Amino acid sequence: MTAPTTPPPNPGLPSEAKSEILTRIRGALAQHPPERVEVDRTYRRERQEGTDVVGVFADRLADYDATVRYIRTGDMIAAADDLLALAGIRRIAVPNLDRRLSWLAATGVELVVDDPPLSDTQLEDIGAVATGCALAIAETGTIVLDTGPDQGRRALTLLPDYHLCVVRADQVVGTVPEAVARLDPTRPQTWISGPSATVDIEMVRVAGVHGPRTLHVLVLG
């Protein structure tokens, strides 16, 4: 019996052909250098003055089938307990017990701190995470995380199906340009626009593809 042969690795484009292509491109650009294009930056960067950005943010989240609760500081524990019970959550991962998350210890669920970092298998087994956020965008209903102390590493929020996120009202901005201006571009960012979803050719919405299948948001006013 003849032993199966391993197919040779794909050599890709021969180096001579690559050189020829690049030479032709450089020649064409030398003869017809591209014109400098000025990008119009006069587009609207902020929502109209007087807009209830928190209200708009909540409406957008509702469009994504996320659950939003407006709360005061004294109502945080009861509201979190209610949402966690609604989702059937008994254990939840947290980045740490930073002062902005320490109150979760008073809820009726077991907190699993991501220190040392939980494995992917452990995160999938727990299936739930609670965090704060860097900011939120009203116009798109987006929550932005940038691995801050109350958010943790990216895997912590990308793997679990359930995400409880606390958003302070003063963290909600009106538009994407406002958000980009506030964010540090050197920090790793995760942008969540409702439960993650994809759409196939039949336009069937599938949640939980690359983010939370269930998103519960506490807006702290």
Phi, psi and chi 1 to 4 in degrees:
 res  aa     phi    psi   chi1   chi2   chi3   chi4
   1 MET       -  131.6 -176.3  174.5   66.1      -
   2 THR   -79.8  129.8  -55.4      -      -      -
   3 ALA   -67.0  140.5      -      -      -      -
   4 PRO   -62.2  140.1   22.7  -32.5      -      -
   5 THR   -93.6  144.6   57.4      -      -      -
   6 THR   -85.4  124.6  -57.3      -      -      -
   7 PRO   -61.4  142.2   21.3  -31.6      -      -
   8 PRO   -63.8  147.9   25.0  -33.9      -      -
   9 PRO   -61.7  147.8   22.4  -32.3      -      -
  10 ASN   -66.2  115.9 -175.8   -4.9      -      -
  11 PRO   -74.0  -11.9   28.6  -34.7      -      -
  12 GLY    72.1 -162.3      -      -      -      -
  13 LEU   -75.1  130.7 -159.7   62.6      -      -
  14 PRO   -55.3  145.1  -23.1   32.8      -      -
  15 SER   -59.9  -33.3   58.6      -      -      -
  16 GLU   -64.1  -40.2  -62.9   83.1    0.2      -
  17 ALA   -67.1  -40.7      -      -      -      -
  18 LYS   -59.9  -45.3  -70.1 -178.6 -178.2  178.7
  19 SER   -61.8  -40.2  -62.7      -      -      -
  20 GLU   -65.0  -43.4  177.6   64.3   19.6      -
  21 ILE   -62.3  -46.8  -69.3  170.7      -      -
  22 LEU   -65.0  -37.0  -67.8  173.5      -      -
  23 THR   -62.7  -43.2  -62.0      -      -      -
  24 ARG   -65.4  -39.3  -67.7 -172.8 -176.9 -171.9
  25 ILE   -63.2  -45.8  -68.7  173.0      -      -
  26 ARG   -62.2  -39.7  -67.1 -171.3 -171.4   99.4
  27 GLY   -63.9  -43.2      -      -      -      -
  28 ALA   -64.7  -40.2      -      -      -      -
  29 LEU   -68.3  -34.4  -70.3  174.5      -      -
  30 ALA   -65.3  -37.6      -      -      -      -
  31 GLN   -76.6  -34.3  -66.1  177.9   23.0      -
  32 HIS  -133.1   74.0  -54.7  -75.8      -      -
  33 PRO   -60.5  138.9   20.2  -30.8      -      -
  34 PRO   -64.0  143.2   23.0  -33.0      -      -
  35 GLU   -77.2  146.9  -63.2 -179.5    4.0      -
  36 ARG   -72.2  128.2 -179.6  178.8  177.3   82.3
  37 VAL  -106.0  124.4  177.1      -      -      -
  38 GLU   -89.8  124.2  -66.2  -66.1  -24.0      -
  39 VAL   -87.7  128.7  178.7      -      -      -
  40 ASP   -70.2  118.8 -178.4    9.7      -      -
  41 ARG  -108.6   22.7  -58.3  -67.5 -174.9 -176.5
  42 THR   -91.5    8.7   59.0      -      -      -
  43 TYR   -67.5  160.7   52.4   80.3      -      -
  44 ARG   -65.9  129.4  178.9  171.6   55.3   84.6
  45 ARG  -105.4  -18.5  -67.2  172.3  176.3  -93.0
  46 GLU  -130.1  154.8  -59.9  178.2   -3.3      -
  47 ARG   -74.8  159.8  -68.7 -169.1   67.4   86.1
  48 GLN   -53.9  139.6 -175.2  175.5   -5.2      -
  49 GLU   -58.6  138.0 -173.0  175.1   -9.0      -
  50 GLY    92.5   -4.0      -      -      -      -
  51 THR   -67.4  136.6  -60.9      -      -      -
  52 ASP   -80.4   87.7  175.8   12.8      -      -
  53 VAL   -65.6  -33.4  -68.6      -      -      -
  54 VAL   -67.2  -40.2  175.7      -      -      -
  55 GLY   -64.4  -42.4      -      -      -      -
  56 VAL   -63.0  -42.8  172.8      -      -      -
  57 PHE   -58.2  -46.2  171.9   63.7      -      -
  58 ALA   -64.2  -39.4      -      -      -      -
  59 ASP   -63.2  -41.6  -73.3  -15.8      -      -
  60 ARG   -64.6  -41.8  -64.8  -67.9 -172.9  -88.5
  61 LEU   -62.9  -37.7  -75.7  179.0      -      -
  62 ALA   -61.9  -35.2      -      -      -      -
  63 ASP   -62.8  -27.4  -71.4  -19.7      -      -
  64 TYR   -91.3    7.7  -63.5  136.5      -      -
  65 ASP    68.3   20.9  -60.9  -34.4      -      -
  66 ALA   -83.5  158.2      -      -      -      -
  67 THR  -105.6  129.0  -60.6      -      -      -
  68 VAL  -123.2  135.5 -175.4      -      -      -
  69 ARG  -127.6  129.1  -61.8  -80.5  176.5   86.4
  70 TYR   -84.9  130.7  -67.5   96.6      -      -
  71 ILE  -139.7  160.4   58.2  169.7      -      -
  72 ARG  -102.9  165.6  -59.7  -66.2  178.7 -173.8
  73 THR   -53.7  -41.1  -58.3      -      -      -
  74 GLY   -71.4  -12.6      -      -      -      -
  75 ASP  -101.6    3.6  -58.6  -33.7      -      -
  76 MET   -61.2  -46.9  -66.1  171.6   70.1      -
  77 ILE   -65.2  -47.0  -63.4  170.2      -      -
  78 ALA   -63.8  -41.5      -      -      -      -
  79 ALA   -66.9  -41.8      -      -      -      -
  80 ALA   -64.7  -43.5      -      -      -      -
  81 ASP   -57.4  -42.4  -98.4  -28.1      -      -
  82 ASP   -64.0  -46.6 -175.3   41.7      -      -
  83 LEU   -68.0  -40.8  -70.0  177.8      -      -
  84 LEU   -65.4  -38.5  -67.1  168.1      -      -
  85 ALA   -67.2  -38.4      -      -      -      -
  86 LEU   -59.3  -36.9 -178.3   66.7      -      -
  87 ALA   -90.1   -3.4      -      -      -      -
  88 GLY    71.4   30.5      -      -      -      -
  89 ILE   -88.5  127.0  -56.5  -60.4      -      -
  90 ARG  -115.0  -22.9  -67.4 -177.8  173.2   81.2
  91 ARG  -131.4  141.3  -60.3  175.3   71.9 -143.1
  92 ILE  -144.8  137.9 -164.9  163.4      -      -
  93 ALA   -85.1  144.1      -      -      -      -
  94 VAL  -134.3  149.2  -69.0      -      -      -
  95 PRO   -63.6  -37.3   18.4  -30.1      -      -
  96 ASN  -171.3 -175.5   54.5   52.4      -      -
  97 LEU  -104.6   44.4  -70.9 -179.6      -      -
  98 ASP   -49.3  150.5  173.0   88.6      -      -
  99 ARG   -54.6  -26.8   61.2 -179.5  177.9   79.1
 100 ARG   -77.5  -10.4  -74.0  162.4  -71.5 -170.0
 101 LEU  -122.4   -7.1  -63.9  173.8      -      -
 102 SER   -60.7  -28.7   58.9      -      -      -
 103 TRP   -62.0  -21.3   58.7  -87.2      -      -
 104 LEU   -62.7  -22.0  -77.2  166.0      -      -
 105 ALA   -64.1  -19.4      -      -      -      -
 106 ALA   -88.4   -2.8      -      -      -      -
 107 THR   -80.8  174.4   63.2      -      -      -
 108 GLY   -88.7   16.8      -      -      -      -
 109 VAL  -112.2  158.9  -61.7      -      -      -
 110 GLU   -82.6  128.5  176.6 -170.1   -8.7      -
 111 LEU   -93.3  132.3  -58.9 -173.9      -      -
 112 VAL  -115.5  110.1 -176.8      -      -      -
 113 VAL   -82.2  136.1 -178.6      -      -      -
 114 ASP   -80.9   55.2 -172.6   41.0      -      -
 115 ASP  -155.3  106.5 -176.0   19.4      -      -
 116 PRO   -66.0  163.0   26.1  -35.2      -      -
 117 PRO   -54.6  132.0  -25.5   35.0      -      -
 118 LEU   -70.7  147.8  -60.3  165.8      -      -
 119 SER   -74.1  164.7   68.4      -      -      -
 120 ASP   -58.9  -39.1  -69.5   -6.1      -      -
 121 THR   -64.0  -41.9  -59.8      -      -      -
 122 GLN   -64.1  -41.6  -71.9  173.5  -49.8      -
 123 LEU   -63.3  -40.5  -75.4  174.7      -      -
 124 GLU   -67.5  -36.7  -70.0  172.9   -3.3      -
 125 ASP   -66.9  -41.6  -73.1  -16.5      -      -
 126 ILE   -68.0  -47.8  -64.5  168.0      -      -
 127 GLY    72.6   10.2      -      -      -      -
 128 ALA  -150.0  147.5      -      -      -      -
 129 VAL  -144.4  148.5   63.3      -      -      -
 130 ALA  -125.7  131.2      -      -      -      -
 131 THR  -146.6  172.0   72.5      -      -      -
 132 GLY   -94.2 -154.9      -      -      -      -
 133 CYS  -152.8  168.4   71.9      -      -      -
 134 ALA   -81.8  -44.3      -      -      -      -
 135 LEU  -170.4  175.3   53.6   76.6      -      -
 136 ALA  -136.8  153.5      -      -      -      -
 137 ILE  -118.1  119.2  -52.5  169.9      -      -
 138 ALA   -64.7  -48.0      -      -      -      -
 139 GLU   -58.4  -34.8 -165.2  161.9   63.3      -
 140 THR  -111.5   -1.8   56.9      -      -      -
 141 GLY    62.3   38.3      -      -      -      -
 142 THR  -105.0  139.3  -59.0      -      -      -
 143 ILE  -108.3  130.0  -66.0  170.9      -      -
 144 VAL  -111.9  128.1 -175.9      -      -      -
 145 LEU  -110.5  142.7  -47.4  175.5      -      -
 146 ASP  -133.5   32.4   67.9   -4.0      -      -
 147 THR    61.6   29.5   68.3      -      -      -
 148 GLY   -66.7  173.8      -      -      -      -
 149 PRO   -55.9  -33.7  -24.4   33.9      -      -
 150 ASP   -95.5   14.1   59.3  -13.7      -      -
 151 GLN  -124.3  -35.6  -60.0  149.3   57.2      -
 152 GLY    75.9 -173.2      -      -      -      -
 153 ARG   -70.0  161.7   57.6 -162.3  177.2   98.8
 154 ARG   -63.7  -39.2  -62.2 -171.9   73.7 -138.8
 155 ALA   -59.7  -29.0      -      -      -      -
 156 LEU   -61.9  -31.1 -170.8   63.3      -      -
 157 THR  -107.0  -10.0   52.6      -      -      -
 158 LEU   -88.5  -27.9  -71.6  174.2      -      -
 159 LEU   -88.5  -45.9  -70.7  176.3      -      -
 160 PRO   -64.2  148.7  -24.6   36.4      -      -
 161 ASP   -77.1  -26.7  -91.5  -10.7      -      -
 162 TYR  -114.2  135.2  175.0   87.3      -      -
 163 HIS  -133.7  120.0 -171.3  170.8      -      -
 164 LEU  -101.6  118.1  174.0   66.4      -      -
 165 CYS  -121.7  132.3 -170.8      -      -      -
 166 VAL  -100.2  122.6 -179.8      -      -      -
 167 VAL  -119.9  120.1  179.8      -      -      -
 168 ARG   -75.3  143.9  -60.6 -166.8  -43.2  -87.8
 169 ALA   -57.8  -34.0      -      -      -      -
 170 ASP   -76.6   -2.7   62.5    4.4      -      -
 171 GLN   -91.9   -6.7  -70.1  179.8  -59.4      -
 172 VAL   -87.6  121.0 -177.4      -      -      -
 173 VAL  -107.6  165.8  -60.9      -      -      -
 174 GLY   -78.5  -43.6      -      -      -      -
 175 THR  -131.9  167.1   65.4      -      -      -
 176 VAL   -62.1  -45.1  172.4      -      -      -
 177 PRO   -56.6  -38.6  -28.3   36.7      -      -
 178 GLU   -62.2  -41.7  -73.1 -179.6   86.4      -
 179 ALA   -64.5  -46.7      -      -      -      -
 180 VAL   -60.6  -37.9  171.5      -      -      -
 181 ALA   -65.3  -29.8      -      -      -      -
 182 ARG   -85.0  -28.2  -75.9 -162.6 -170.3 -172.1
 183 LEU   -79.2  149.6  -68.7  166.5      -      -
 184 ASP   -87.3  112.5 -179.0  -10.1      -      -
 185 PRO   -66.7  -11.5   25.9  -34.5      -      -
 186 THR   -87.1   -8.2   65.0      -      -      -
 187 ARG   -93.2  144.9  -63.0 -175.7   66.1   85.6
 188 PRO   -64.5  133.6  -15.2   27.9      -      -
 189 GLN  -123.5  145.7  -64.0  174.8   14.4      -
 190 THR  -126.7  124.3  -58.1      -      -      -
 191 TRP  -107.9  120.9  -68.1   47.6      -      -
 192 ILE  -113.5  117.6  -56.6  170.6      -      -
 193 SER  -110.1   80.5  -69.3      -      -      -
 194 GLY    72.7 -176.9      -      -      -      -
 195 PRO   -55.5  131.7  -24.6   34.1      -      -
 196 SER   -54.4  140.8  176.3      -      -      -
 197 ALA  -148.6  154.7      -      -      -      -
 198 THR  -132.7  162.4 -171.8      -      -      -
 199 VAL  -131.5  126.5  179.3      -      -      -
 200 ASP   -93.1 -169.0   60.6   16.9      -      -
 201 ILE   -66.3  -24.1 -158.6  165.1      -      -
 202 GLU   -87.7    5.6  -74.1   83.0   22.5      -
 203 MET    61.7   37.9  -58.4  -61.9  -74.1      -
 204 VAL   -92.0  125.8  177.4      -      -      -
 205 ARG   -84.8  127.8 -163.2  164.6 -177.5  -90.6
 206 VAL  -121.9  115.5 -178.8      -      -      -
 207 ALA   -87.5  155.9      -      -      -      -
 208 GLY    83.1   22.9      -      -      -      -
 209 VAL   -75.0  -49.1  177.7      -      -      -
 210 HIS  -141.4   49.2   46.4   69.7      -      -
 211 GLY   170.9 -162.3      -      -      -      -
 212 PRO   -69.0  135.4   26.3  -35.2      -      -
 213 ARG   -76.7  -32.3 -167.8 -178.5  -53.2  -85.9
 214 THR  -127.7  123.3  -58.2      -      -      -
 215 LEU  -118.0  119.2  176.8   63.6      -      -
 216 HIS  -114.2  131.6  -73.6  173.6      -      -
 217 VAL  -124.0  128.3 -179.1      -      -      -
 218 LEU  -102.1  113.7  -65.4  175.7      -      -
 219 VAL   -94.4  111.6  178.9      -      -      -
 220 LEU   -91.8  110.8 -179.6   59.6      -      -
 221 GLY   -97.8      -      -      -      -      -
